[in-house]
Amino acid sequence: VQLQASGGGLVQAGGSLRLSCVGSRMITSVFNPKTVEWHRQVPGKQRELVARISSSGSRTYADSVKGRFTISRDNSRKTVYLQMNSLKPEDTAVYYCSMNPGNLWGQGTQVTVSS
């Protein structure tokens, strides 16, 4: 059982990316009740919570991404998405997804936004 994050890449400022976090080898009855979060980290800085979606679909966002990022989930696919629009160079980071309860983390995916 693991989380697999993907979708990162290099994009120009103002562009968009969609990250995916898949509950690999996880049955839906395990995935569905979980809260899933996206975090990001820049070398030398603390990891930052970007967005969270609960099992009921309730969403929270960091102030720095409100209005630009959207988190969503497709329980039938055991996947949580992070749609990132109007990207800025300061969004450059390694993005990680996590799941709770259980404190399960996926590998990071690099997002680089060029100016």
ZASEMAR-191871 format. One record per residue (C-alpha): residue number from 1; x, y, z; residue in three letters. Coordinates in nm, 2 decimals. Example, Ala and Ser with C-alpha at 12.3 -4.5 7.8 and 13.67 -1.06 7.14 Angstrom:
! ZASEMAR-191871
+-----+--------+--------+--------+---------+
: num :     c1 :     c2 :     c3 : residuo :
+-----+--------+--------+--------+---------+
:   1 :   1.23 :  -0.45 :   0.78 :     ALA :
:   2 :   1.37 :  -0.11 :   0.71 :     SER :
+-----+--------+--------+--------+---------+
This chain:
! ZASEMAR-191871
+-----+--------+--------+--------+---------+
: num :     c1 :     c2 :     c3 : residuo :
+-----+--------+--------+--------+---------+
:   1 :   0.00 :   0.00 :   0.00 :     VAL :
:   2 :   0.15 :   0.33 :  -0.11 :     GLN :
:   3 :   0.07 :   0.67 :  -0.25 :     LEU :
:   4 :   0.21 :   0.76 :  -0.59 :     GLN :
:   5 :   0.24 :   1.12 :  -0.68 :     ALA :
:   6 :   0.29 :   1.23 :  -1.04 :     SER :
:   7 :   0.23 :   1.52 :  -1.28 :     GLY :
:   8 :   0.51 :   1.75 :  -1.20 :     GLY :
:   9 :   0.72 :   1.92 :  -1.46 :     GLY :
:  10 :   0.86 :   2.24 :  -1.60 :     LEU :
:  11 :   0.61 :   2.52 :  -1.69 :     VAL :
:  12 :   0.63 :   2.89 :  -1.76 :     GLN :
:  13 :   0.48 :   3.14 :  -1.52 :     ALA :
:  14 :   0.11 :   3.17 :  -1.58 :     GLY :
:  15 :   0.09 :   2.81 :  -1.69 :     GLY :
:  16 :  -0.09 :   2.51 :  -1.54 :     SER :
:  17 :  -0.02 :   2.16 :  -1.41 :     LEU :
:  18 :  -0.23 :   1.89 :  -1.26 :     ARG :
:  19 :  -0.08 :   1.67 :  -1.00 :     LEU :
:  20 :  -0.22 :   1.32 :  -0.92 :     SER :
:  21 :  -0.19 :   1.12 :  -0.60 :     CYS :
:  22 :  -0.30 :   0.76 :  -0.64 :     VAL :
:  23 :  -0.36 :   0.51 :  -0.36 :     GLY :
:  24 :  -0.18 :   0.22 :  -0.51 :     SER :
:  25 :  -0.29 :  -0.13 :  -0.42 :     ARG :
:  26 :  -0.54 :   0.03 :  -0.19 :     MET :
:  27 :  -0.90 :  -0.08 :  -0.18 :     ILE :
:  28 :  -1.16 :   0.19 :  -0.20 :     THR :
:  29 :  -1.30 :   0.12 :   0.15 :     SER :
:  30 :  -0.95 :   0.21 :   0.28 :     VAL :
:  31 :  -0.90 :   0.52 :   0.06 :     PHE :
:  32 :  -1.24 :   0.67 :   0.08 :     ASN :
:  33 :  -1.25 :   0.76 :   0.46 :     PRO :
:  34 :  -0.90 :   0.92 :   0.44 :     LYS :
:  35 :  -0.81 :   1.29 :   0.44 :     THR :
:  36 :  -0.55 :   1.36 :   0.17 :     VAL :
:  37 :  -0.31 :   1.66 :   0.17 :     GLU :
:  38 :  -0.07 :   1.81 :  -0.07 :     TRP :
:  39 :   0.25 :   1.96 :   0.07 :     HIS :
:  40 :   0.55 :   2.13 :  -0.09 :     ARG :
:  41 :   0.90 :   2.18 :   0.01 :     GLN :
:  42 :   1.18 :   2.40 :  -0.11 :     VAL :
:  43 :   1.54 :   2.30 :  -0.01 :     PRO :
:  44 :   1.64 :   2.47 :   0.31 :     GLY :
:  45 :   1.28 :   2.55 :   0.40 :     LYS :
:  46 :   1.01 :   2.38 :   0.60 :     GLN :
:  47 :   0.75 :   2.17 :   0.43 :     ARG :
:  48 :   0.43 :   2.37 :   0.37 :     GLU :
:  49 :   0.08 :   2.24 :   0.36 :     LEU :
:  50 :  -0.07 :   2.35 :   0.03 :     VAL :
:  51 :  -0.42 :   2.19 :   0.03 :     ALA :
:  52 :  -0.63 :   1.94 :   0.21 :     ARG :
:  53 :  -0.94 :   1.74 :   0.12 :     ILE :
:  54 :  -1.14 :   1.54 :   0.37 :     SER :
:  55 :  -1.34 :   1.23 :   0.31 :     SER :
:  56 :  -1.65 :   1.44 :   0.28 :     SER :
:  57 :  -1.49 :   1.67 :   0.02 :     GLY :
:  58 :  -1.43 :   1.96 :   0.25 :     SER :
:  59 :  -1.13 :   2.16 :   0.12 :     ARG :
:  60 :  -0.88 :   2.39 :   0.28 :     THR :
:  61 :  -0.60 :   2.59 :   0.11 :     TYR :
:  62 :  -0.29 :   2.78 :   0.20 :     ALA :
:  63 :  -0.34 :   3.15 :   0.16 :     ASP :
:  64 :  -0.06 :   3.16 :  -0.10 :     SER :
:  65 :  -0.26 :   2.93 :  -0.34 :     VAL :
:  66 :  -0.62 :   3.03 :  -0.28 :     LYS :
:  67 :  -0.80 :   3.11 :  -0.61 :     GLY :
:  68 :  -0.52 :   2.94 :  -0.81 :     ARG :
:  69 :  -0.51 :   2.58 :  -0.70 :     PHE :
:  70 :  -0.80 :   2.33 :  -0.67 :     THR :
:  71 :  -0.79 :   2.00 :  -0.49 :     ILE :
:  72 :  -1.04 :   1.73 :  -0.58 :     SER :
:  73 :  -1.08 :   1.36 :  -0.54 :     ARG :
:  74 :  -1.22 :   1.07 :  -0.74 :     ASP :
:  75 :  -1.28 :   0.79 :  -0.50 :     ASN :
:  76 :  -1.36 :   0.54 :  -0.77 :     SER :
:  77 :  -1.00 :   0.59 :  -0.90 :     ARG :
:  78 :  -0.85 :   0.62 :  -0.55 :     LYS :
:  79 :  -0.70 :   0.95 :  -0.67 :     THR :
:  80 :  -0.66 :   1.30 :  -0.54 :     VAL :
:  81 :  -0.58 :   1.58 :  -0.79 :     TYR :
:  82 :  -0.42 :   1.92 :  -0.74 :     LEU :
:  83 :  -0.50 :   2.15 :  -1.03 :     GLN :
:  84 :  -0.25 :   2.43 :  -1.03 :     MET :
:  85 :  -0.33 :   2.74 :  -1.25 :     ASN :
:  86 :  -0.16 :   3.08 :  -1.28 :     SER :
:  87 :   0.16 :   2.93 :  -1.16 :     LEU :
:  88 :   0.43 :   3.15 :  -1.02 :     LYS :
:  89 :   0.80 :   3.10 :  -0.99 :     PRO :
:  90 :   0.75 :   3.09 :  -0.61 :     GLU :
:  91 :   0.54 :   2.77 :  -0.66 :     ASP :
:  92 :   0.86 :   2.59 :  -0.75 :     THR :
:  93 :   0.90 :   2.30 :  -0.51 :     ALA :
:  94 :   0.89 :   1.93 :  -0.46 :     VAL :
:  95 :   0.52 :   1.84 :  -0.40 :     TYR :
:  96 :   0.42 :   1.55 :  -0.18 :     TYR :
:  97 :   0.09 :   1.40 :  -0.10 :     CYS :
:  98 :   0.00 :   1.24 :   0.23 :     SER :
:  99 :  -0.29 :   1.05 :   0.38 :     MET :
: 100 :  -0.44 :   1.04 :   0.73 :     ASN :
: 101 :  -0.51 :   0.87 :   0.95 :     PRO :
: 102 :  -0.21 :   0.66 :   0.90 :     GLY :
: 103 :   0.06 :   0.92 :   0.81 :     ASN :
: 104 :   0.12 :   0.77 :   0.47 :     LEU :
: 105 :   0.34 :   0.97 :   0.23 :     TRP :
: 106 :   0.40 :   0.95 :  -0.14 :     GLY :
: 107 :   0.73 :   1.02 :  -0.32 :     GLN :
: 108 :   0.77 :   1.38 :  -0.43 :     GLY :
: 109 :   0.71 :   1.52 :  -0.77 :     THR :
: 110 :   0.91 :   1.82 :  -0.88 :     GLN :
: 111 :   0.73 :   2.13 :  -1.00 :     VAL :
: 112 :   0.95 :   2.41 :  -1.16 :     THR :
: 113 :   0.80 :   2.73 :  -1.28 :     VAL :
: 114 :   1.02 :   2.95 :  -1.49 :     SER :
: 115 :   0.98 :   3.33 :  -1.51 :     SER :
+-----+--------+--------+--------+---------+
